[in-house]
């Protein structure tokens, strides 16, 4: 729902519209009607996703900034729970917070006393605020976590690695359920088990479960087309339901046993298998007994490869934080069905002045914004809104959730072990960061840069005889490679001669830096000593500078000439340092030549750490570029000619292929033959025929 602009008069009437998610301020009768006509009331934690925008308080604040603008809003705020957003002059969100009382919380900012340096900087940049009230503080907490994760305000604690977790799926939409690895939305009917910390853990578990329960892993289309058992049946990894090697009832029992095992009833399943093995042995059916023996061995393999398996904790996530040297590491362990299903380390972006508990509480709220919550969460440090957060997560899952700080017993031992892992991961990351910092400093000294680069962009092209040409850009910084900043450029220009590397590089540079200028201005990278709190618009979403301090080009004089020509055309030649890295004689690693503007080309000593560093950057750019090229080439190889015909969607394409067998056979068919296919009218048949016979008309 699109909201109308707010009035600027301080005397504008203020009305409140009640929704299921709370109260949203509306300043005019028309806006009140708009809100009242919403099709479905929405809870506060998803209101922003549905498109309900926040409303400014009816306050005119031209020219005001900092505490003055905050004070202007205070008089119009209610003593109700809600969420507020603080924004700078450019409209970028600086901070999202929730409050039991909006009026009291915002008043604290306006008073300007007892604030940390982080809050002082945030207040100084604030030029506007927006608010939404909710019925409860619980709803405010859910909405706050949702918005922080989506908007990534620079003054909040931010999750920097938000990859989805893999699950095991046993399908429920087929007579013979299959077992798969699943990631993403749970759109398919079936039973989901997880989360697992990594795809590798899921793969190993599924492999073991295949041996234990003999469930199929083929797609439904493959299942329907089988006329004889596949190789997995021959090596005793599948029971062969596709060709009737096992009846439906027997396969259903295997599926039930697998679900029982993954649901925590592993001991009961193992006991049943053990009893069956003993019974088969007593009946002298040693072949059947060997099958049960192998299945028992596979189940033992699953459990033995899951590290620590607690005796008293059936289902829990364990969080521990180690905060030192300006860096926080949060380690998460997942326990399901009494088994350890893996762990993952996170390094959230947070102000060093924040306490460990504050970081942990903010992190957990964002962590569960789009993930199912277990019944129990164990944490290493207490935080202010722990019970409120537990209540909010319980409301979302419609069941009770507890968050506790165990002091003794096995739960405390689990937390201590997770904390040790957090401490070790923190140390490893700190060492890697320090090593990276030394390399960046050496790079700056070697190439006479004014300061160690904070953002390095490396470019490479990949193609085969000019076909499927792709340009790749990788990004590195103080914390290593920043993969969510990588970009690929499909070469589009029809004026470039196939195989013209210089022309490809010109196109990549033109597109990349034209867009950079459009989005972030043409002032180039900001020097560290010149950076101020007002330079938020020069920061990329990953928290890095938007402009590169150094550009590395995989190529020699020709590529560098193309790059400099584009930089001069865009007026940024004197703002960016670009260096060409050409392969040495016989393309031998260690003999690379470097091309820098205004200097003769040169090489570095064979064992120079900076040379190794540049080689690693170049190799990563080459890997990314050639991977993108291969993906594009593969996509083109499997492209179907029917995809090029307007009006032929998936259903009609499927019907045509089922009828004729191949796209080539479709191209040879006449109009009358095409019309015999279900869903193909005379007009569509002529469209298809004309598409394949244009050259003959």
Secondary structure, 3 states (H helix, E strand, C coil): CCCCCCCCCCCCCCEEEEECCEEEEECCHHHHHHHHCCCCCCCHHHCCCCCCCCECCCCCCCCCCCHHHHHHHHCCCCCCCEEEEEECCCCCEEEEEEECCHHHHHHHHHHCCCCCHHHHHHHHHCCEEEEEECCCHHHHHHHHHHHHHHHCCCCCCECCCCCCCEEEEEECCCCCCEEEEECCCCCCCEEEEEEECCHHHHHHHHHHHHHHHCCECCCHHHHHHCCCCCHHHHCCCCCCHHHCCCCHHHHHHHHHHHHHHHCCCHHHHHHHHHHHHHHHHHCCCHHHHHHHHHHHHHHHHHHHCCCCCCCCCCCEEEEEEEEECCEEEEEEEEEECCEEEEEEEECCECCCCCCHHHHHHHHHHHHCCCCCCCCEEEECCCCCCHHHHHHHHHHHHCCCCEEECCCCHHHHHHHHHHHHHHHHHHHHHHHHHHHHHHHHHHHHHHCCCCCCCCCEEEEEEEEECCEEEEEEEEEEECCEECHHHCEEEECCCCCCCCCCHHHHHHHHHHHHHHHHHHHHCCCCCCCHHHCCCCCHHHECCCCCECCCCEEEEECCHHHHHHHHHHHHHHCCCCCCEEEEEECCHHHCCCCCEEEECCCCCECCCCCCHHHHHHHHHHHHHHHHHHHHHHHHHHHHHCCCHHHHCCCCCHHHHHHHHHHHCCHHHHHHCCHHHHHCCCCCCHHHHHHHHHHHCHHHC
